[in-house]
Amino acid sequence: MDARAWDERYAASDLVWSAGPNQFVAAECADLPPGRALDLAAGEGRNAIWLASRGWQVTALDFSQVALDKGRILAGDLDDGDTDGAIDWVCADATRWRPTTTFDLVVVAYLQLPAPERRAAHRIGFDALAPGGILLVVGHDTTNLTEGTGGPQDASVLFTADDVLVDLADRDLEVVRAGRVERRVDDGDGHRSEPARTAYDCLVRVHRAL
C-alpha cells in the first residue's frame, strides 16, 4: 500500500490501531531512562505518545499525513501536560528518510514490507542510533500465517527475528533479544477470530556498539 492508500484507510475510522502502546514496546522500554526516541512508521502515534508521557523527546515519523494528524489529536486528547511539545510529527517514508540527529531509542513496530524495503527501514533505524542506543523491532512473524491469528495474510511482508538480524548483519551491534513471542488476541483487537487466540510476533532488541 502506498501513502495515499494508507491515508484513505486512516481516514475511514476513528482509530485503526489501539490508543495504548504495543505491549512489547511497553515491556521492553518501561525501565529505560528517557532520552531521544524515534518511532519509525509511527502510524497514529500510540507508541510515540506513550514514550512522550514517560519523558522521552520523540520523533514520530510516518508517510501518512492523515495518521500523523490523528496522532496529534490523540496526543492532545490524552495530554495531561506530560507530552506537551514532546513529539515532533514528521511526514516521510521510513525506507528513504535520512535523520539529521541521533537517537537513544528507535522503535519499528509492525512495519510489514517486502524484504528490500524492510531491510532499508531497519538499516535506517539502526544507523539513526547514537552509540549505545537501542533498536527495538516488533512485527508479525512469518509463522503467524499458518500457526497464529490475524495480521497480514501476505507471506512476502512477514518476517522472523533472524530476518531482522540478517538485515543488520554488517552493523556493529549487540543482540539482547531476538525471537518469537506470543500475543493473546481477543475480539476487541480488530481480528476476525475467536476470543483469546494466539498471534505470533517476532521481537528483536539490539544495541549499537559504543
N, C-alpha and C positions, 0 to 999 in steps of 0.2 A: 504494500500500500504506500502511496506517495503522500506528501503533506496535505494535499487537497482532500484526499480520501479520509485521512485522519481528522482533518478539520470538520468534515461532514459527520464523522462518527461522534466526535466530541460534542458537536452542536446538537445532536439528536437526543441527548439525555442529560439529566441533571449532573450525574457523575458516572463516568464509565467505570472507574475503579473506586475502591472504598476511600473514605476520608482519612482513615488512620493509616499509619505506616505499615509496610510489609512486615510480617512477623520476624523474618530472618534478619532484615535490616535493623529492626529494633533490638533483637537479641545480640547481634554482633557489635552494635555501635553504642549500646546503652552506657557502657562503662568507659568509653573513650573521652579524654579531655577535649573540650570543644576547640576548634580552630577554623580553618577554611575548608569548606566541603564543596564538591561538585556532584550534582545529581544529573547524570548524563542520560538523556532521554527521559526527562522528569515527568512527562505527561501532565496531569493536573496537579502535580507537586506534593503528593501526600508524604513522600519521604523527605522532601526538602523542607516542608512546613514542620514536620516533626523534629528534624535536626535543628532548625532555627529556634524552635521552642526550647531546645536544650542548650542554647548558647552558641551554636555554630553560625558563622557567616557563610551563606550558601549561594552558589550559583546554580540555578535551576534551568537546564537547557533542554529544549525540545524543538522539533521542526514544525510543530503545530501551534500557530499563534492562538487558535481558539482554546487549546488546552492550557496554555500559559495564562490567558485572560481569565479562565475559570479558576486557575490556581491562585491568582491574585485575589479574586473574590473570596475563595475559600479561606485563604490566609487571613483576610480581613474579617470574615465571619467568626473565625476561631481566635482571633488575636486578643490576648489579654495584656498586651504591652510587651510581651517577651519577644515577638517576632517582628516588631515594627522596624522596617528598614534593614532587616537581616537577610532578605532574599533578593538576589538580582535575577530577574527573569529574562532569559536570553533566547531568542528565536534563531536557531541554527541547526544544521544537520550534524548529528552525532558522529557520522562517518567521515566528515570533512572539516569539522571545526578545528581551529588552532587556538589554544589558550594563550593569553598574554601574561598569565601569572601561574603560580604553582599552588597545589592543594595538599592538605594533610590527609584528606579522605576523598575518594572518588567512589560513588555508588552507581552501578549499572544494573538496574532491576528490570527483568523481563523485556529486554530489548531483543526480540526474536527476528533475526535477519539471516539471509543466506550467508554461507561461510565467509566469502570475501568481505562483505560489508560488516559482518560481525567482528571479524579479525581487525578491521580498520578501527572500529569503535573501541574495542578492548585495548588496542595499542595506543590510541589517542588518550584514553582514560589513564592508562599506566604512565604514559610519558608526561601527563599533566601533574603527576605526583612530585611533591618535594621529597628529598632524601628521607627515608624512614616512613614515608606516607603509606597509606593503606588503600588498596583497590579491593572492593567488595563486589562480586558479580553473583547475581541470583537470576536463574532462568528456568524455563520449563525444560526438564530433562528429556533426552531422546526416548528413554524408556517409558515416559508418561503416555506416549501414543498407544502402546499396547498393554501397559500394566496399570495405568492410572486413570484419572478422570479429568475432563475439561482441558483447557489450554488449546493451542493451535493444533490442527489436525494435518498440518503440512510438515512432513519429516524434514524437509530441507531447511526449516528455520528452528528446529530443535537442536540441542547440543548437550554435551556432557562436561563435567569438570575437566576431564582430560583434554577435550577440545579447547577449552579456555587456556589451559597450560601450554598447549601447542601454539595457540595464538601468540603467546608471550615467551616462547622458547628461547629467544635470543636476548631477552631482557635480564638485567641483574636483579634478582628478586629472591625473597624467602617465602616459601609456601607455608602458610599457617594452617590452612584448612582447605581441602578440596575433595568433594564427594557428592553423593546423592543424599537428599534429605526428603522427609515425608511432610506433607502438609494436609491437614484434615480439611475437607471441603463439605459444606452443607448447602442447602437450597438457597440460603441467603447470600451466597458468594458469587452468584451470577452464572453458575454452572447448571446445565440440564442433567441432573444426576440425582440419585437417591441421597438422602441426608447422610452426612458424616462418612463419605467415601474418602479415599486417599489419592492425592495427587503427588507426583514425584518431580521435585525440582533439583537442579544442581546448584551447589554453593561453592564459591571459590573466594578465599581471602588470602591475598598476598601482600607482602610489604616490600616496598622499594628499598634496595640496599642503601646504606648510609654512605 
